[in-house]
Amino acid sequence: MDILNLIFLLTLAVGVSRIVANIVPLPLPILQILIGSLLALPPVGMHVELDPEIFMMLFIPPLLFYDGWKIPKKEFTKHGGQIAAMSLLLVLITVVVVGYFIHWLIPSIPLAASFALAAILSPTDALSVIAIAQGRLPRHMAHQLEGEAMMNDATGLVSFKIAIAAVVTGSFSLLSVSGEFLVVALGGLLIGGTLSWTVGKIKQWMTARNLYDPATYVVTILLLPFAAFFLAEHAGMSGILSAVAAGMVQSRVDMLPIKTSTRILNRSIWEMLDFSFNGVVFLLLGLQFPRIVERVWASSGPQSYDVQTLLLYAVILMVLLLAIRFAFTYAYHWIESRVLKRRGKGGERQPLLLITTLSSVAGVRGAITLAGVLSVPLFVNGAPFPGRDLMIFLSAAVIILSLVVGALGIPYFMRFLSINDLEEHERELLKARQAASQAAISWIEEWASMHSNDDPELKHTVAARIIDSYRQELQAMALERDNQAEQARQLHVMETDLRVRAIQVQRKELYRLRKRRHIDEQMLQTLIRELDYEEAALQ
């Protein structure tokens, strides 16, 4: 099919899937897979077979870059121990245990390929979990899942690529792989972070000299994840972790007091791309799924599998993944509670078994797993990659099963969870808004007193109107002068200028609150977004 027609149809299907999701009570990824499968069947009969390397390069860098961009840094630091344990230790345990189990269960899949399949099944998808929970998860758990998803996306994909390389070369050593993992991981983080920091410095230098417009910068940022990925891969390091590091560094650069139009444009484009890319990945799986099923059932190496056997294998893998996650999470929280209790910091905590069960069913697999498994090479040394179709089928089945488990389990177990941090979050937001508004009022009052000798009536009128809007949100005072038109123009210009400058003061106050840790990164982003739109409306 012509590439332009394919792009148009996939983009349209992503939009339609979102509309259908508002009507059909199914998780959006499952709907997108179903829509893709329908498009692959007659009478439409769409067929697409992407080059795995192009697929990896096109989808993985921007998805991971945006993951790093939006992760709350305060929560990432606060829950760093748990995130590191879940995204490093749990992933490695999953790769080893599930890898050996897959090879034992399905001998037609080589050991290295089994490790690759286990590695690509290890990343979780926080977006699907949050969508299923509809914003009702406790904030600390939602942030922990976001941080874990971002990091285990990277560690799982790095492990996956190393295992795929082992299949291609025909040699595999767990000890050498561990050493290689550390080297390529640290190298990727360094390259991505350095490149992103350099781009930020160049942007600041150009901003100070008015040498660029927002559109130019946004195009540069769109290319940044691909540049970070390519440079790291060319250097023999992890392009995956390079993209993550670039996103994390760039998110801090983006929060600096720069042009409002740049932030709004940048944020809107990345939110649109994230939604579109995630949707396209699931649609592409659906498009390939019917033919994959046909090939798997027809021939899977030395033996063939019927549908019941394949589904049974997928269920067994899903149960094993749940069991490993449950055991690891329970052990971590049990040890953590004992340590905190010994330090006298126990406090009020949720039931351990309930939290562990909720965290286990929240381990939903998603777009990164799909993007990774679809990037498996078609051939190895001229021969078909061993078990490729079977790997894709099992991955897709596990993703669907995990979505079903999450869609049923998360709402059920949340009924027994006492959530009291949402009101606290709203109170913190309210305090931050009040502090920012009070800072703007104080600055306007000071400005009015400093300009009391320069057309005092006009200055005090403008200041009073702005202060009144901040305090009471009432209409501006009516003009009662003969030259109303000219004064109205002057008042409008001056009022707009003062409002913009007052918003800048609010931003500075919010940055000060963040620096003093009175608010977290996510609150800062929410409040800065509100001020950005307010300033954009004025201009």
NORVEN-V885682 format. One record per backbone hydrogen bond with DSSP energy under -1.0 kcal/mol. CO is the residue of the C=O (numbers start at 1). NH is the residue of the N-H. If there is no record, write none. Layout:
co=CO nh=NH
co=CO nh=NH
This chain:
co=2 nh=6
co=3 nh=7
co=4 nh=8
co=5 nh=9
co=6 nh=10
co=7 nh=11
co=8 nh=12
co=9 nh=13
co=10 nh=14
co=11 nh=15
co=12 nh=16
co=13 nh=17
co=14 nh=18
co=15 nh=19
co=16 nh=20
co=17 nh=21
co=20 nh=23
co=20 nh=24
co=24 nh=26
co=27 nh=31
co=28 nh=32
co=29 nh=33
co=30 nh=34
co=31 nh=35
co=32 nh=36
co=33 nh=37
co=34 nh=38
co=35 nh=39
co=36 nh=40
co=39 nh=46
co=41 nh=45
co=51 nh=55
co=52 nh=56
co=53 nh=57
co=54 nh=58
co=55 nh=59
co=56 nh=60
co=59 nh=63
co=60 nh=64
co=61 nh=65
co=62 nh=66
co=63 nh=67
co=64 nh=68
co=65 nh=69
co=66 nh=70
co=72 nh=76
co=73 nh=77
co=74 nh=78
co=75 nh=79
co=77 nh=80
co=79 nh=83
co=80 nh=84
co=81 nh=85
co=82 nh=86
co=83 nh=87
co=84 nh=88
co=85 nh=90
co=88 nh=92
co=89 nh=93
co=90 nh=94
co=91 nh=95
co=92 nh=96
co=93 nh=97
co=94 nh=98
co=95 nh=99
co=96 nh=100
co=97 nh=101
co=98 nh=102
co=99 nh=103
co=100 nh=104
co=101 nh=105
co=102 nh=106
co=106 nh=109
co=110 nh=114
co=111 nh=115
co=112 nh=116
co=113 nh=117
co=114 nh=118
co=115 nh=119
co=116 nh=120
co=117 nh=121
co=125 nh=129
co=126 nh=130
co=127 nh=131
co=128 nh=132
co=129 nh=133
co=130 nh=134
co=130 nh=135
co=133 nh=136
co=138 nh=142
co=139 nh=143
co=140 nh=144
co=141 nh=145
co=142 nh=146
co=143 nh=147
co=144 nh=148
co=145 nh=149
co=146 nh=150
co=147 nh=151
co=148 nh=152
co=149 nh=153
co=150 nh=154
co=151 nh=155
co=152 nh=156
co=153 nh=157
co=154 nh=158
co=155 nh=159
co=156 nh=160
co=157 nh=161
co=158 nh=162
co=159 nh=163
co=160 nh=164
co=161 nh=165
co=162 nh=166
co=163 nh=167
co=164 nh=168
co=165 nh=169
co=166 nh=170
co=173 nh=177
co=174 nh=178
co=175 nh=179
co=176 nh=180
co=177 nh=181
co=178 nh=182
co=179 nh=183
co=180 nh=184
co=181 nh=185
co=182 nh=186
co=183 nh=187
co=184 nh=188
co=184 nh=238
co=185 nh=189
co=186 nh=190
co=187 nh=191
co=188 nh=192
co=189 nh=193
co=190 nh=194
co=191 nh=195
co=192 nh=196
co=193 nh=197
co=194 nh=198
co=195 nh=199
co=196 nh=200
co=197 nh=201
co=198 nh=202
co=199 nh=203
co=200 nh=204
co=201 nh=205
co=202 nh=206
co=203 nh=207
co=204 nh=208
co=206 nh=211
co=207 nh=210
co=213 nh=217
co=214 nh=218
co=215 nh=219
co=216 nh=220
co=217 nh=221
co=218 nh=222
co=219 nh=223
co=220 nh=224
co=223 nh=227
co=224 nh=228
co=225 nh=229
co=226 nh=230
co=227 nh=231
co=228 nh=232
co=229 nh=233
co=230 nh=234
co=231 nh=235
co=232 nh=237
co=233 nh=236
co=238 nh=242
co=239 nh=243
co=240 nh=244
co=241 nh=245
co=242 nh=246
co=243 nh=247
co=244 nh=248
co=245 nh=249
co=246 nh=250
co=247 nh=251
co=249 nh=253
co=250 nh=254
co=253 nh=256
co=256 nh=258
co=259 nh=263
co=260 nh=264
co=261 nh=265
co=262 nh=266
co=263 nh=267
co=264 nh=268
co=265 nh=269
co=266 nh=270
co=267 nh=271
co=268 nh=272
co=269 nh=273
co=270 nh=274
co=271 nh=275
co=272 nh=276
co=273 nh=277
co=274 nh=278
co=275 nh=279
co=276 nh=280
co=277 nh=281
co=278 nh=282
co=279 nh=283
co=280 nh=284
co=281 nh=285
co=282 nh=286
co=283 nh=287
co=284 nh=288
co=285 nh=289
co=288 nh=292
co=289 nh=293
co=290 nh=294
co=291 nh=295
co=292 nh=296
co=293 nh=297
co=294 nh=298
co=295 nh=299
co=306 nh=310
co=307 nh=311
co=308 nh=312
co=309 nh=313
co=310 nh=314
co=311 nh=315
co=312 nh=316
co=313 nh=317
co=314 nh=318
co=315 nh=319
co=316 nh=320
co=317 nh=321
co=318 nh=322
co=319 nh=323
co=320 nh=324
co=321 nh=325
co=322 nh=326
co=323 nh=327
co=324 nh=328
co=325 nh=329
co=326 nh=330
co=327 nh=331
co=328 nh=332
co=329 nh=333
co=330 nh=334
co=331 nh=335
co=332 nh=336
co=333 nh=337
co=334 nh=338
co=335 nh=339
co=336 nh=340
co=337 nh=341
co=338 nh=342
co=339 nh=343
co=340 nh=345
co=341 nh=344
co=351 nh=355
co=352 nh=356
co=353 nh=357
co=354 nh=358
co=355 nh=359
co=356 nh=360
co=357 nh=361
co=358 nh=362
co=360 nh=363
co=362 nh=364
co=364 nh=125
co=366 nh=370
co=367 nh=371
co=368 nh=372
co=369 nh=373
co=370 nh=374
co=372 nh=375
co=373 nh=376
co=378 nh=385
co=380 nh=383
co=383 nh=380
co=385 nh=388
co=387 nh=391
co=388 nh=392
co=389 nh=393
co=390 nh=394
co=391 nh=395
co=392 nh=396
co=393 nh=397
co=394 nh=398
co=395 nh=399
co=396 nh=400
co=397 nh=401
co=398 nh=402
co=399 nh=403
co=400 nh=404
co=401 nh=405
co=402 nh=406
co=403 nh=407
co=404 nh=408
co=405 nh=409
co=406 nh=410
co=408 nh=412
co=409 nh=413
co=410 nh=414
co=413 nh=416
co=414 nh=417
co=421 nh=425
co=422 nh=426
co=423 nh=427
co=424 nh=428
co=425 nh=429
co=426 nh=430
co=427 nh=431
co=428 nh=432
co=429 nh=433
co=430 nh=434
co=431 nh=435
co=432 nh=436
co=433 nh=437
co=434 nh=438
co=435 nh=439
co=436 nh=440
co=437 nh=441
co=438 nh=442
co=439 nh=443
co=440 nh=444
co=441 nh=445
co=442 nh=446
co=443 nh=447
co=444 nh=448
co=445 nh=449
co=446 nh=450
co=447 nh=451
co=449 nh=452
co=451 nh=454
co=455 nh=459
co=456 nh=460
co=457 nh=461
co=458 nh=462
co=459 nh=463
co=460 nh=464
co=461 nh=465
co=462 nh=466
co=463 nh=467
co=464 nh=468
co=465 nh=469
co=466 nh=470
co=467 nh=471
co=468 nh=472
co=482 nh=484
co=483 nh=487
co=484 nh=488
co=485 nh=489
co=486 nh=490
co=487 nh=491
co=488 nh=492
co=489 nh=493
co=490 nh=494
co=491 nh=495
co=492 nh=496
co=493 nh=497
co=494 nh=498
co=495 nh=499
co=496 nh=500
co=497 nh=501
co=498 nh=502
co=499 nh=503
co=500 nh=504
co=501 nh=505
co=502 nh=506
co=503 nh=507
co=504 nh=508
co=505 nh=509
co=506 nh=510
co=507 nh=511
co=508 nh=512
co=509 nh=513
co=510 nh=514
co=511 nh=515
co=512 nh=516
co=513 nh=518
co=514 nh=517
co=520 nh=524
co=521 nh=525
co=522 nh=526
co=523 nh=527
co=524 nh=528
co=525 nh=529
co=526 nh=530
co=527 nh=531
co=528 nh=532
co=529 nh=533
co=530 nh=534
co=531 nh=535
co=532 nh=536
co=533 nh=537
co=534 nh=538
co=535 nh=539
